Amino acid sequence: MRNVLGGLLVLIGAAATLVSPWQAWYNNRHGSTYKFYEVFGSGISLSGSGVMDSVFLVFLVMAVLAVAGVLLRSRALAGFAGVVAFGFTILWMIRQGQAAGELTITGTNSRGLGTGLGYAFGGGLLMIIGSLLMAGRPRRAPKAERAQATAADQGTPATAKAPAITTTAPVDRNPPPAAPAPAASSTAGSTAASAERTGTERLSKEERQLLGLDEDASAKPKSQN
């Protein structure tokens, strides 16, 4: 909206500056009869000029720059055109006052500043105001921001992570029967029995008698007799 309003003011100002040379600038003399380079040289003279070396050329170039600034939405270009047009008008007024010895507004005798100079002054001012009102060109976002904005419009995250893949080993509901344990218990039992017999043989005679181990041995020969 700001670009529309600002651009409209710039275009109106540019049009006003283009109309101004065809109106009276000073003492009922049209601006198209003033040489534009006299402003920067020896000063305003009474000699006439052609169209393409008059002040119209300055305003024509600035109007083209102003239109380009509006189309490109360039505040700097439109503002530059307005500043040059406004500044040239002010400088012409100063040089005209030096040449005439006075600077008055047009009265009943059509002497002094005319309406053409007012168009040029107001047109340059409108171009400056319009350029300030314009919003300018939008800033280009980086690629990452544009990708995030596009993903947000589509309703998906900009950086989607790959789904994690999990594998579960199948559970065997009918496990195989456990293998039989080695016959370690029988070996251990025989080892313990042999160790017990060895320990019994090492007992003394009195201890064997007390334990009753020799009773069987003494009874065997008696039974044989």
C-alpha positions, 0 to 999 in steps of 0.5 A: 500500500505504501508503494502505491501511495508513494509511487502515485505522488512521485508520478504526479510530481514528475508530471508537474515538472514536465508541464512547468517549462511550458508555463511562465517562469519569470516575467511571463517568459516560459521555462522552455526558453531558458538554457539549463546550462546557464544556471551553472555558467555565467547566469541567466541571460535574455537569449532564447534556447531550443527545447532540448537545451532548455530546462525541459531536458533536465526535468525530462531526464528526472521524470524518466528516472522517477518512473523507473524508480516507481516501477522498480520500487526503488526509493533511492532512484525516485528520491534522487530524481526529486532532489535533483528537480527540486534543487535545480529549481531552487538554484535557478531561482537564485541565479534569476534573482542575481540576474534581475536584481530582485525576485518577486511573485507575479502581480497584476503586470505579470512581472516576477515568478510565474506558475511554471516555476511553482509547478517545478517547485511543487513537483520536485517536492512531491517526488521527494515526499513520495520516495520517502513514503514508499516501502521499497523492495522487499528484502530477499530471505536466505534459502534456509528461511525460504525453505522454512516458510515454504514448509510451514505453508505446506504444514510440514516441518522444514527439516524432517528426520528419517524415522528410526528403524528398530528391529525386534528379534522373534521370540521362540514360544517353544524353546528346545529342551535343555541339554542334560548336564554332564554326569559330574555328580556320579564322579563326585560321589565316587571320588568322595567314597574313595576319599572316605575309604582312604581316610578309614584305612588310615585310622588306628586300630583302637579307633577302628575298634571303637568305631566297630570296623574290626568286628566284621573282620574278627567275625569272619574267621570264626565263622569259617571255623 
